[in-house]
Amino acid sequence: MKSINRRTFLQRTGLAAATVSWSARSWAQVGKSTSDEIRVGVIGFKGRGQDHLKGHAGVKGVRITGLCDVDASVLGKEQQKWKDQGVEVEAVSDLRRLLDSKNVDAISIATPNHWHALAAIWAIQAGKDVYLEKPVSHNVWEGRKIVEAARKYQKIVQTGTQSRSSHGIKECFAWLKEGNLGKIKLARGLCYKPRPSIGKVDGPQPIPAGIDYDLWCGPAPVRPLMRQKLHYDWHWVWDTGNGDLGNQGIHQMDIARWALGVNELSPRVFSFGGRLGYVDDGETANTQIVYHDYPDAPLIFEVRGLPSKAGDKNMDKYRGAGVGVVIDCEGGYVVVPSYTSATAHDQDGKVIKEFKGTSDHYKNFIEAVRSRKHTDLHADILEGHLSSALCHTGNISYRLGKQGSPDEIREGLKASKEATETFGRMAEHLAANNVDLKETKASLGVFLKMDPKTERFIGNDQANAMLTRDYRKPYVVPDKV
């Protein structure tokens, strides 16, 4: 797709009268890229985006040419940092101005989750290749739309699940596929990461100075800020985040799915847990189990945000992993405790083989941008969509659930010994944190069936409605990309 001109793009997106920091003189100075140079614009860099800036800039033949952030303070500081290094980089507050730039070939997106899909689709439609942070979507439907857009316009879209660039993990899973530990019985993802209370406010909080809050909300509803911090804690609110399942956990969800070799959504899913151990303004679960019932072997995911016990700073571990993946096989098990390595054990726990090594995920993206082959990507957008969607369907089950006593939850899980065992360990962990599930009840989610081909639930309209969201004009993910 050819890049549309500035006037046309702004008219299409309803921003012809918008006020941003890109000047007319800047537009006049826009030049064409040389054949061997890839010019990258980064959107959002208060957090994860800092790694995007460093990562892309470290790849030979890549130049950072654009910066975008809705926080004027963050944007100004970053632009000044580059200027201090003798690099002039255009800075804009509205991403649509960046997308229309002839001085940018590729866009790197590290916004909050609710902006990921729309930013990516707009970038693709504007003729850009895209590096997209995980999760690639805020809901299942919009993730599939990114895939459709990438294929339609033949754009390169890399997911920011950097484990896919690990030679060690790739080698390990090939070794497993050869049958060296027998059949895989279960893949278990772990996200045991400290998540303390975000506090509780008495009423709406002021929006920090210098932030275009309407633009920050984008596709999400514009609601009063009902938490202490606008930044980062958006992860724990459903309008903008997906909990730790879609924050840190998406990495391990992706690794677990990779290990199983499944390339579609699970036909059955259920979840249970709660936001337990404190009362705050967060909405998402800090303790959660998701069970994806794949035909050959299940994928179980565990989220724990509380420490190993009350008053302790350490987190629990399962077979040596706290944030990682454990793959049970007939002849032993594999532990993936990081983004780069894996260790195979026999049934007695003895290490029998180690796998190490990784490559540059950003470099892989740029290589694919040059080759124009999405198959050269280590984490093509389709992989990102599927793994992100597994997080979303788990959250849908959880959100549709009802609180129950420990006995009621055990009764609901009795058909699965793996789920029952996992709940037992979860209850022990909560008890160590002084959480009595008889008094502070957890929720047992709805058991959902899905058609993996259509990515729609079977016989549950309420769950299907949660596969997408109501979008706010003009921030609408299009049905036809």
C-alpha positions in Angstrom: 0.0 0.0 0.0 1.3 3.4 -0.9 1.6 6.0 1.9 -1.3 8.4 1.7 -0.6 12.1 2.0 -0.8 14.1 5.2 -4.1 15.9 4.4 -5.9 12.7 3.3 -4.8 10.7 6.3 -5.8 13.4 8.8 -9.2 13.8 7.1 -9.8 10.0 7.2 -9.0 9.9 10.9 -10.9 13.0 11.9 -7.8 15.0 13.0 -7.4 17.7 10.4 -7.8 20.3 13.2 -5.8 18.5 15.8 -3.0 20.4 17.6 0.3 18.5 17.8 4.0 19.4 17.8 4.8 18.4 14.2 5.4 21.7 12.4 4.8 22.6 8.8 8.5 23.2 8.4 9.2 19.6 9.7 6.9 18.2 7.0 8.7 20.2 4.3 12.0 18.7 5.5 10.9 15.1 5.3 13.2 13.1 3.0 13.3 9.6 1.5 15.2 6.7 3.0 18.3 5.3 1.4 17.9 1.8 0.1 19.8 0.2 3.0 18.5 2.4 5.9 15.4 1.6 7.9 13.9 4.6 9.7 11.9 3.8 12.9 9.4 5.8 14.8 8.6 4.7 18.4 5.2 5.3 20.1 5.2 5.3 23.9 8.4 5.1 25.9 7.8 5.8 29.5 8.3 2.1 30.2 8.8 -0.7 27.8 9.4 1.7 24.9 12.8 2.6 26.3 13.9 -0.9 25.3 12.4 -0.3 21.9 14.5 2.8 21.4 17.7 1.1 22.6 17.0 -2.1 20.7 16.2 -0.6 17.3 19.0 2.0 17.5 21.5 -0.8 18.2 20.7 -2.6 14.9 23.1 -1.7 12.0 21.4 0.3 9.3 18.5 1.5 11.6 17.9 5.1 12.5 15.3 6.5 15.0 13.5 9.3 13.2 10.3 9.8 15.1 9.1 9.9 18.7 5.5 9.9 19.9 4.0 10.1 23.4 0.8 11.7 24.7 2.7 12.8 27.9 4.3 16.1 27.0 6.9 15.8 29.8 7.9 12.3 28.7 8.1 13.3 25.0 10.1 16.5 25.7 12.6 14.7 27.9 13.2 12.0 25.3 13.5 14.4 22.4 16.1 16.4 24.4 18.0 13.2 25.3 18.5 12.5 21.5 19.3 16.1 20.8 22.0 16.0 23.5 23.5 13.2 21.5 23.5 15.3 18.3 20.5 13.6 16.8 17.5 15.5 15.6 14.3 13.4 16.0 10.8 14.7 15.2 8.5 14.5 18.2 4.7 14.4 18.1 2.0 13.8 20.6 -0.5 12.2 18.2 0.5 8.9 16.6 -1.5 9.7 13.5 0.9 12.5 12.6 3.8 10.0 12.9 2.1 7.4 10.8 1.7 9.9 7.9 5.4 10.8 8.0 7.4 10.1 4.9 10.5 10.0 7.2 9.4 6.8 8.9 9.5 3.3 7.4 8.6 1.2 10.5 6.6 1.9 13.7 7.5 0.4 17.1 4.5 0.4 19.5 4.8 0.3 23.3 1.6 2.0 24.3 -0.8 0.7 26.9 -2.6 -2.5 25.8 -5.9 -0.9 24.7 -4.0 1.1 22.0 -2.0 -1.8 20.6 -4.3 -3.1 17.9 -5.6 0.2 16.5 -2.1 1.7 16.4 -0.8 -1.3 14.6 -3.7 -1.4 12.1 -3.4 2.3 11.4 0.3 1.9 10.9 -0.1 -1.0 8.5 -2.7 1.0 6.5 -0.3 3.9 6.4 2.3 1.7 4.7 4.5 1.0 7.7 6.0 -2.2 9.0 5.3 -2.8 12.7 7.1 -4.0 15.9 4.3 -4.5 18.4 4.6 -5.0 22.1 2.8 -7.9 23.8 -0.1 -8.6 24.2 -0.7 -7.5 20.6 -4.4 -6.9 21.4 -6.8 -5.9 24.2 -9.3 -8.5 23.0 -9.5 -11.5 20.8 -11.3 -10.0 17.8 -9.0 -7.0 17.3 -5.9 -9.4 17.4 -7.3 -11.3 14.4 -7.9 -7.9 12.6 -4.1 -7.1 12.9 -3.3 -10.4 11.3 -5.8 -9.7 8.5 -4.3 -6.2 7.9 -0.7 -7.5 7.9 -1.5 -10.1 5.3 -3.7 -7.8 3.2 -1.0 -5.1 2.9 1.9 -7.5 3.0 3.5 -5.8 6.0 6.0 -7.2 8.4 4.6 -7.3 11.9 6.8 -8.7 14.7 5.4 -9.5 18.2 7.5 -8.4 21.2 7.7 -11.9 22.6 11.5 -12.1 22.6 11.7 -15.7 23.8 10.9 -16.7 20.2 14.4 -15.5 19.3 16.0 -17.9 21.8 18.1 -20.5 20.0 18.2 -22.5 23.3 14.4 -22.7 23.7 13.9 -23.5 20.0 16.5 -26.3 20.2 14.9 -27.7 23.3 11.4 -27.8 21.8 12.8 -29.5 18.7 14.5 -32.0 21.0 11.2 -32.7 22.8 9.4 -33.1 19.5 11.8 -35.8 18.6 10.4 -37.8 21.6 13.5 -37.6 23.8 11.3 -37.3 27.0 8.3 -39.1 25.6 4.9 -37.6 25.1 4.1 -34.2 26.6 1.5 -34.5 29.3 1.1 -30.9 30.4 2.5 -27.4 29.8 2.4 -25.1 32.8 3.0 -21.4 32.5 4.0 -19.5 35.7 3.8 -15.8 36.5 4.8 -15.6 40.2 5.6 -11.9 40.3 5.2 -9.4 43.2 2.1 -7.2 42.7 1.5 -5.1 45.9 -1.7 -3.1 46.4 -2.1 0.0 44.2 -4.0 1.8 47.0 -7.5 3.0 47.1 -8.8 6.6 46.4 -11.9 8.3 47.7 -12.9 9.9 44.4 -11.7 11.0 40.9 -8.0 11.9 40.7 -6.6 14.8 38.6 -5.1 13.9 35.3 -1.3 14.6 35.3 -0.4 17.9 33.7 0.7 17.7 30.0 -1.3 14.6 29.1 -4.0 14.6 26.4 -6.4 12.3 28.3 -8.8 11.9 25.5 -6.0 10.7 23.3 -4.6 8.5 26.1 -7.9 6.8 26.4 -8.3 6.3 22.6 -10.4 3.3 21.9 -11.3 2.9 25.6 -14.1 4.8 27.4 -13.2 8.2 28.9 -13.8 7.7 32.6 -12.6 9.6 35.6 -9.2 8.5 36.9 -10.1 6.2 39.9 -6.6 5.2 41.0 -3.5 7.0 42.3 -1.4 6.6 39.2 -2.4 6.9 35.6 0.7 5.2 34.3 1.5 1.5 34.6 -1.4 0.7 37.0 -3.6 0.8 33.9 -2.6 -2.9 33.7 -4.9 -3.7 36.5 -8.1 -2.1 35.1 -10.2 -3.9 32.5 -10.8 -0.9 30.2 -7.1 -0.6 29.5 -5.3 -3.7 30.8 -5.5 -7.5 30.9 -4.0 -8.2 34.4 -0.7 -10.0 34.8 -2.0 -12.7 32.6 -1.7 -10.3 29.7 1.2 -8.3 31.1 4.1 -10.6 32.1 2.2 -13.8 31.6 1.8 -13.5 27.9 5.5 -14.3 27.5 5.1 -17.6 29.4 1.7 -18.3 27.7 3.5 -18.0 24.4 6.3 -20.3 25.4 3.9 -22.9 26.8 1.8 -22.9 23.5 5.1 -23.1 21.5 6.0 -26.2 23.5 2.7 -27.9 22.8 2.9 -27.1 19.1 -0.7 -25.9 19.0 -1.6 -23.2 16.4 -5.1 -22.4 17.3 -7.2 -21.4 20.3 -8.2 -24.1 22.8 -11.6 -25.7 22.3 -12.3 -25.5 26.1 -11.2 -23.0 28.7 -12.0 -22.1 32.3 -10.4 -19.9 35.0 -10.6 -19.3 38.7 -9.0 -16.9 41.2 -9.5 -13.4 42.5 -8.0 -10.1 43.6 -7.1 -11.4 47.1 -5.0 -10.3 50.0 -5.9 -6.6 49.9 -8.6 -4.2 48.8 -7.6 -1.6 46.3 -8.6 0.1 43.1 -7.4 -2.7 40.9 -10.0 -4.9 39.0 -7.9 -7.7 37.5 -7.0 -10.9 39.4 -3.7 -11.0 41.3 -4.2 -14.8 41.9 -5.5 -16.7 38.9 -5.5 -20.1 37.2 -6.4 -20.6 33.6 -7.0 -24.1 32.1 -6.8 -24.5 28.3 -8.1 -28.0 27.5 -6.2 -28.9 24.3 -6.9 -32.4 23.1 -3.4 -33.8 23.3 -2.2 -32.1 26.5 -3.6 -29.2 28.6 -2.0 -25.8 29.1 -2.4 -24.5 32.6 -1.4 -21.0 33.6 -0.8 -19.7 37.2 -0.7 -16.1 38.3 0.5 -15.2 41.8 1.0 -11.6 42.9 1.4 -12.3 46.6 4.7 -13.3 48.2 5.5 -16.8 49.4 4.1 -15.9 52.8 2.9 -12.9 54.6 5.7 -10.5 55.5 8.2 -12.1 53.1 9.6 -10.4 50.0 10.4 -13.7 48.2 8.0 -15.3 45.6 7.1 -18.9 45.4 8.7 -21.2 42.8 7.5 -24.3 41.1 10.3 -26.8 40.2 12.8 -23.9 40.4 10.8 -21.5 38.2 9.0 -18.4 39.4 8.3 -16.7 36.1 8.7 -19.5 33.6 7.3 -22.6 32.1 7.4 -26.3 33.2 6.6 -29.0 30.7 5.7 -32.4 32.1 6.5 -35.4 29.8 6.3 -39.2 30.2 10.0 -39.5 30.8 10.8 -36.3 32.8 10.2 -32.6 32.5 11.6 -29.4 31.1 12.0 -26.1 32.9 12.2 -22.8 31.0 13.1 -20.3 33.7 14.0 -17.4 31.5 13.6 -15.9 28.0 16.7 -17.6 26.7 17.4 -21.0 28.2 15.8 -24.4 29.1 16.8 -27.4 31.1 15.7 -31.0 30.7 15.4 -33.3 33.7 14.7 -37.0 34.2 11.8 -38.2 36.4 14.0 -37.9 39.5 14.8 -34.3 38.8 18.4 -34.9 37.5 19.5 -32.5 34.8 20.2 -34.4 31.6 20.5 -31.6 29.1 20.8 -27.8 29.0 19.9 -25.5 26.1 21.2 -22.0 25.9 21.6 -19.1 23.5 19.6 -16.3 22.0 19.6 -13.7 19.2 18.5 -10.1 18.8 14.7 -9.9 18.4 14.9 -6.4 17.0 17.5 -7.4 14.5 15.3 -10.3 13.4 12.5 -7.8 12.7 14.7 -5.6 10.6 16.0 -8.6 8.7 12.5 -9.5 7.8 11.7 -5.9 6.9 14.5 -6.1 4.4 13.6 -9.6 3.0 9.9 -8.7 2.9 9.1 -12.3 4.1 7.0 -12.5 7.2 8.1 -16.1 7.5 11.6 -14.8 8.4 10.1 -13.4 11.7 10.7 -15.3 14.9 7.4 -14.0 16.3 5.1 -13.2 13.4 1.8 -11.4 14.3 -0.2 -14.6 14.0 1.9 -16.2 16.8 1.3 -13.0 18.9 -2.4 -13.0 18.2 -2.9 -16.7 19.3 -0.9 -16.4 22.5 -2.5 -13.1 23.4 -6.0 -14.5 22.7 -5.3 -17.4 25.1 -4.9 -14.8 27.8 -8.1 -13.0 26.8 -10.3 -16.1 26.7 -9.0 -17.1 30.2 -10.0 -13.6 31.5 -13.4 -13.9 29.9 -14.1 -17.1 31.8 -12.9 -15.5 35.0 -14.9 -12.3 34.6 -18.1 -14.2 33.9 -17.6 -16.4 37.0 -19.2 -16.3 40.5 -17.6 -16.4 43.9 -17.8 -19.7 45.7 -16.5 -21.5 48.8 -13.4 -23.7 48.5 -15.7 -26.8 48.5 -17.8 -25.3 45.7 -14.7 -24.6 43.6 -13.3 -28.1 44.2 -16.6 -29.6 43.1 -16.5 -27.5 39.9 -13.0 -28.7 39.2 -13.4 -32.4 40.1 -13.3 -33.6 36.5 -9.7 -32.5 36.2 -7.1 -33.8 38.6 -4.6 -31.3 37.3 -6.9 -28.3 38.0 -7.8 -29.7 41.4 -4.1 -30.1 42.3 -3.4 -26.6 41.1 -6.2 -25.2 43.2 -4.9 -27.0 46.2 -1.5 -25.4 45.9 -3.2 -22.0 45.3 -5.2 -22.3 48.4 -2.1 -23.2 50.4 -0.3 -20.1 49.0 -3.2 -17.9 50.0 -3.4 -19.3 53.5 0.3 -18.5 53.9 -0.7 -14.9 53.1 -3.5 -15.0 55.7 -6.2 -15.3 53.1 -9.0 -17.6 54.3 -11.0 -18.6 51.2 -14.0 -19.5 53.4 -14.3 -15.8 54.3 -12.7 -14.0 51.3 -14.1 -16.1 48.4 -12.4 -16.7 45.1 -14.4 -16.9 41.8 -14.9 -19.9 39.7 -15.2 -18.9 36.1 -17.6 -20.2 33.4 -16.6 -23.3 31.5 -16.5 -22.2 27.9 -16.4 -24.1 24.6 -14.9 -22.5 21.5 -14.7 -23.2 17.8 -11.0 -22.6 17.1 -11.7 -22.0 13.4 -14.1 -19.1 13.9 -12.6 -18.0 17.3 -16.1 -17.7 18.7 -17.5 -19.4 21.8 -20.2 -22.0 21.4 -23.6 -21.4 23.0 -22.6 -18.3 25.1 -23.6 -14.9 23.8 -22.3 -13.1 26.8 -18.8 -14.5 26.4 -18.9 -13.8 22.6 -19.8 -10.2 23.4 -16.5 -10.0 25.4 -14.4 -11.0 22.4 -14.5 -7.4 21.3 -15.5 -4.0 22.8 -17.5 -0.9 22.0 -15.1 1.5 20.4 -15.1 5.2 20.8 -15.1 7.4 17.6 -12.7 8.1 15.9 -10.7 5.4 17.7 -12.4 2.5 16.1 -10.8 -0.8 15.0 -12.3 -1.4 11.6 -14.3 -4.5 10.8 -12.8 -4.4 7.3 -9.1 -3.6 7.5 
